[in-house]
Amino acid sequence: MCALASYDNVWVDLAAMCDLFLGEEYPFPGSLDMLNRFVDRYGDDKVIWGSDIPGSLNSATYREMMDMFEKHSGLSEQSKNKLFYENALKAYF
């Protein structure tokens, strides 16, 4: 993943992050740590939020998945806007 991150057309989709750390409870500190390490290393321009609904509902509620990033990630409002909106526009349109 580290080598791929340098390409302009490669993005990280954060869907189902809570599924990567089964056994953890909300707010899923392992997922948040992985997110913050990636953003620290590669910046906030390469990440896109996704829910992976309905599969991820086995691990968390939709609200918990949103709140994990909105309330517990420590990201700035500008970074969260990129994560939830701006980066998807760049990637898909």
C-alpha positions as CSV (number, residue, x, y, z in Angstrom):
1,M,0.0,0.0,0.0
2,C,2.9,2.4,0.7
3,A,4.2,2.1,-2.8
4,L,0.7,2.5,-4.3
5,A,0.0,5.7,-2.3
6,S,2.4,7.7,-4.5
7,Y,0.2,7.3,-7.6
8,D,-2.3,10.1,-8.3
9,N,-5.1,7.7,-9.3
10,V,-4.9,5.5,-6.2
11,W,-7.2,6.2,-3.3
12,V,-7.9,4.6,0.1
13,D,-11.5,3.7,0.7
14,L,-12.2,3.6,4.4
15,A,-15.3,1.4,4.1
16,A,-15.7,-1.3,6.8
17,M,-12.8,-0.1,8.9
18,C,-14.4,-1.4,12.0
19,D,-14.5,-4.9,10.5
20,L,-10.7,-4.9,10.4
21,F,-10.5,-4.9,14.1
22,L,-13.2,-7.4,15.2
23,G,-13.6,-7.6,18.9
24,E,-13.0,-3.8,19.4
25,E,-15.9,-1.7,20.5
26,Y,-16.9,1.7,19.4
27,P,-15.2,4.1,18.7
28,F,-12.8,1.3,17.3
29,P,-9.4,2.7,18.4
30,G,-7.5,0.3,16.0
31,S,-9.3,1.7,13.0
32,L,-8.8,5.3,14.1
33,D,-5.1,4.6,14.7
34,M,-4.8,3.1,11.2
35,L,-6.6,6.1,9.7
36,N,-4.5,8.7,11.5
37,R,-1.2,6.9,10.5
38,F,-2.2,6.9,6.9
39,V,-3.3,10.5,6.9
40,D,0.0,11.5,8.7
41,R,2.0,9.7,6.1
42,Y,0.2,10.4,2.9
43,G,-2.1,13.4,3.6
44,D,-5.8,13.8,3.7
45,D,-6.2,14.1,-0.1
46,K,-6.1,10.3,-0.8
47,V,-8.8,9.0,1.6
48,I,-12.5,8.5,1.0
49,W,-15.1,7.5,3.6
50,G,-17.4,4.6,2.8
51,S,-19.8,2.6,5.0
52,D,-19.8,-0.8,3.2
53,I,-23.5,-1.1,4.1
54,P,-25.1,-3.6,4.7
55,G,-22.1,-5.9,5.5
56,S,-20.5,-3.6,8.1
57,L,-23.7,-3.4,10.1
58,N,-22.6,-6.7,11.7
59,S,-19.8,-4.7,13.5
60,A,-21.3,-1.2,14.0
61,T,-24.3,0.9,13.4
62,Y,-24.3,3.5,10.6
63,R,-24.2,6.3,13.3
64,E,-21.2,4.7,15.0
65,M,-19.4,4.5,11.7
66,M,-20.1,8.2,11.0
67,D,-19.3,9.3,14.5
68,M,-16.0,7.3,14.5
69,F,-14.7,9.8,11.9
70,E,-16.7,12.9,12.8
71,K,-16.2,12.9,16.5
72,H,-13.3,10.6,17.4
73,S,-10.8,10.8,14.5
74,G,-9.1,14.0,15.6
75,L,-9.1,15.2,12.0
76,S,-9.7,18.9,11.3
77,E,-13.0,20.1,9.8
78,Q,-11.1,20.6,6.5
79,S,-9.8,17.1,6.5
80,K,-13.2,15.6,7.3
81,N,-14.8,17.6,4.4
82,K,-12.2,16.0,2.1
83,L,-12.8,12.6,3.6
84,F,-16.6,12.8,3.3
85,Y,-17.1,14.8,0.1
86,E,-14.3,16.6,-1.8
87,N,-12.0,13.6,-2.4
88,A,-14.9,11.5,-3.8
89,L,-15.6,14.3,-6.3
90,K,-12.0,14.2,-7.4
91,A,-11.8,10.4,-7.6
92,Y,-15.1,9.8,-9.4
93,F,-15.9,12.9,-11.4
